Amino acid sequence: MATINRQQQQLNQLAQRIQQVRALSTQVNSNHTATINYKLRDRALFYPGLFINKNPDIHQYVAELEKSMIRLQHCFDKSFDKPSISSSNDTLSIEQVLLEKVAHQFRAINGVLQQCHFRRGEVKEEPKNYDVIAKKLLQKSHYLYQKLAQQIDYERRLQAMIDQQSDPVQLQQTKQRLQRCQVATAKVRQQLQRYEQKKDLS
């Protein structure tokens, strides 16, 4: 129950921050184009796979963030309705993965908007502790989350190859590759789980 309450609190905080980001994004105009384009090339914030959108329009990134948040809320509501269905100690739940992704998307967009200079009085000044709030919401490190996403993608590709292959030798080799990939994915999940447990104890 404590974990559910903590996640709900994080979810509420993140939803409020996303609303603030949406409000801030409405102040964006052509004067901010150069700044936005520069920040969108920051691979530390906008790393591959974080967003589907490739258009330099920041409003489309905000829209994608909001869709991710809606999906996260739906998944969390379903897990809350069925508390008996929980992940094992070495498995990262879909809710945790989505929470991580939404938090990273929020941090990336907020990082762009904070670099834009708005005229005084156009919008209420954003709190300076937004970075601290974002970091509290990030339950796993950026590298491990990105690694997990890559591993899941590798597994999906290998499974697709297995479904299409008919040659017994190639099929066996691909199955062995999939097994090694699954072992590697499990290790990443365990690292993320240990990271989460360490934060709970801190």
N, C-alpha and C positions, 0 to 999 in steps of 0.2 A: 504493500500500500504506500509506503514511504517513497518508493521509486516512482510509482504512478503520480503521486502528488508533486514530486520534484519535476517530473517531465511535464506535467500540466502547467506548472508555474513557469517553466522555461518556454513552453509553447505560448502562453499568454504574453510573456515579455517579448518574445520574438514577433508575435502578431502586432503588438503595439508599435514596435520599432519599424516594422514593414509599413505600417500606416504612415508613420512619420517620413519614411523614405519616399513613399508615393506623393505625399504633400510637397516634399522638397523638390521632387522631379518635375512638378508642374511649373516650377520657376525657371526651368532650363530653356534657353533660347539660343539663337545663332552665335551669340557672343561666347558661348561655352564650347563650341564645336571642337576647337583645337585642343582644349584641355581634356575633353571627353575622349577624343580619338587617341590622345597620348596615353591616358590611363587605361584604355581598353587593350592596349598592347602590353600591359604589365602582366607577365606570365605568372608572377607570384600571386596575383589576385584572380585573373581570368585564365586559369590553367585549362588545358584541353579537357573537354568532357564536362566542365562545370555548367556551361550553357549550351543549348541547342542553337540559339540565335547567334548569327554572325554579322548582323546588320549593325552599323555604328549608331543606330538610334537607341539612346539610353532608355526610352520609354518601353521599348520591346523587351529589354532586359528586366525592367521592373515588372512588366506583365508576366514574364516567365517565372519570376520569383513568386509572384502572387499565386500562379497556378501550382507551383511546387508546394506552397504553404497550404493550399486547399487540399492537395493530395495527402500531405502530411497529417492534416487534421482528420481527414477521413480514415486514414490508417490507424491513427491513435484512437479514434472513437471506436473502431472495430475491435481493437485490442483491449480497450477498456470494457466493451460489452462481453468479451470472451476472455476473462482473466486467466482461465484455466489453461489456455493455449499459450505457452510461453516458450521462449528459446532456451536452449541448453546453455550451460556456463561458458562454453567455448564458441557460441554462435552469436553473431551480431544480428539483432532483429531488424526488420525492414523499417520500423519506426526510427530506430537509432541511426540507420544509414540515411534516411530521408532528413532527419533532424540535422545531421551533419552537413548534408548538401545544402539545405535551406540556409543554415547559418553561414556557410561559406559564400553562397550567392548574395546574401544580405551584406556581408562584410565587403565583398567586391564592389557592389553597387554603391554602398555607402562611402567606400573609399574614393569612388569617382566623384560623387556629389560634394563631398567635403573639400575637394580641390577646386570646385567651381566657385567663383566669386559673385555673390548676389548683392544687389544694391541694398543698402541699409533700410530696414523697414519692410522689405519685400516678403520676408518670411522670418519666423521666429528663429533665433539662433539655436542650432542644435547643441545639445549637451556635449561637453568635451569628454565625457566618460564613455562615449559610444563604443570605443575600442575595448574597454574593459568589459562592458556588457557582452559584446560579441565573443570575446575570449571565454567568458564564463559559459556561454552557450555551446561553444565548440568542445565536444566531449572527447574527440580524438584529434591527433595531429593531422595537419594538412597532408603530409607525405603518406602516412598510413592510409588515410581515406582514399587518396588518389591511387595508391597501390591496390587497395581492395577493389576499386572500380575496374582497374586494368585486369586483375585476376578473374573477376566475374565475367568480363568480356572475353577473355581467353577461353574460359570454360564453355561459354556459349558457342564460340566459333568451333572449338574442338568437337562439341556435341553435334553441331550441324554437319561437320565432316564425317563423323561416325554414321550419322543417319543416311548419308549419301554414298558412302563407300561400299563396294561389293567384294573387292579383293581381300581375301582372308589375311594376308600378310600385312597389307597396309592398314586394315581394320584393327589388327592386334597392336600395331605400332601406335596408331592414333589413340587407342584405348589406354595404352601405357602412358602416353603424353598427358592424357586427360587425368589419369590417376596422380601423376606428379604435380599437375597443375592444381588439383583439388587439395593435395597435401600442402602446397605453398599457400593456397587461399586460406586453409584452416590455420596456418601459422600466423597469417596477417590478422585474422579474426581474433586469435588468442592474444596477440599483441594489443589490439584495440580493447579487448576485454580487460586485460591487465591495466591498461592505461585508465580505463573507466573506474576500476576498483581502487586504483591508487588515488584518483581524484576524490572518490567517496570518503577515503580515509583521511584526506588532507583537511 
